[in-house]
């Protein structure tokens, strides 16, 4: 399995609006692409000294790298642009690609 991890620090001034958008729109749109089989949301509990806001990690699982790459090519630009249009510079996202290791 491939895990597409999006770590997002959300400014307190938009926190509730961002949560509502994620719950009611964005997550459903990402999953509707059919390229991920599940997702999970995690809240970071330890913050850096100078960090403000709330940080989350959203992890989307895909069956393979080809599905992830299709998502990036076809769907990600518009979905990410929507978040920027709604929330501007009130959040910062850091994206990583992980492979699940079964030893």
C-alpha positions in Angstrom: 0.0 0.0 0.0 1.0 3.6 -0.7 0.2 6.3 1.8 -0.2 9.9 0.7 0.4 11.9 3.9 -0.7 15.5 4.1 0.4 17.3 7.2 -1.4 20.6 7.7 -1.0 23.3 10.2 -4.3 25.3 10.5 -4.4 28.8 11.9 -6.8 29.1 14.9 -8.8 31.9 13.1 -10.1 29.4 10.4 -9.9 26.1 12.4 -13.6 25.4 12.6 -14.3 26.5 9.0 -11.5 24.3 7.8 -12.8 21.3 9.8 -16.3 21.8 8.3 -14.9 22.0 4.8 -12.8 18.8 5.3 -15.7 16.9 6.8 -18.4 18.0 4.5 -16.6 18.5 1.2 -12.9 17.9 0.7 -12.5 14.3 2.1 -15.6 13.2 0.1 -14.2 14.7 -3.1 -10.8 13.0 -2.6 -12.4 9.6 -2.0 -14.8 10.1 -4.9 -11.8 9.9 -7.3 -11.8 6.2 -6.6 -8.0 6.2 -6.3 -7.8 5.8 -2.5 -9.3 2.9 -0.5 -9.4 4.6 2.9 -8.2 7.6 4.9 -7.5 8.5 8.4 -7.1 11.8 10.3 -4.6 12.3 13.1 -4.0 15.3 15.3 -0.5 16.1 16.3 -0.2 16.4 20.1 3.3 17.7 20.4 4.0 21.2 18.9 7.3 22.9 18.3 8.1 25.8 20.6 7.2 28.5 18.1 4.3 26.7 16.4 0.8 28.1 16.6 -2.5 26.7 15.4 -3.4 23.0 15.2 -1.6 20.4 13.1 -3.2 17.4 11.5 -1.9 14.5 9.4 -4.4 13.2 6.8 -3.3 9.9 5.4 -4.9 8.5 2.2 -4.2 4.9 1.3 -3.9 3.8 -2.3 -3.4 0.3 -3.7 -0.4 1.3 -5.7 1.8 4.2 -6.9 0.1 4.4 -10.2 -3.2 5.3 -8.5 -1.4 8.0 -6.4 0.3 9.4 -9.5 -3.1 9.6 -11.4 -4.6 11.5 -8.4 -1.7 13.9 -8.5 -2.0 14.5 -12.2 -5.7 14.6 -12.7 -7.3 15.7 -9.4 -4.8 17.2 -6.9 -4.3 20.6 -8.7 -7.9 21.6 -8.5 -8.6 20.2 -5.1 -5.5 22.0 -3.6 -6.4 25.2 -5.4 -9.8 25.1 -3.7 -8.2 25.0 -0.3 -6.0 27.9 -1.2 -8.9 29.9 -2.5 -10.9 29.3 0.7 -8.2 29.7 3.3 -5.4 31.6 1.7 -2.3 31.7 3.8 -4.1 30.6 7.0 -2.8 27.1 6.6 0.5 25.4 5.6 0.5 21.9 4.0 3.5 19.5 3.8 3.0 16.4 1.6 4.9 13.1 1.7 4.6 9.8 0.0 5.0 6.7 2.2 5.1 3.0 1.5 3.6 0.6 4.0 6.2 -2.0 5.0 5.1 -5.4 6.1 8.0 -7.3 7.7 
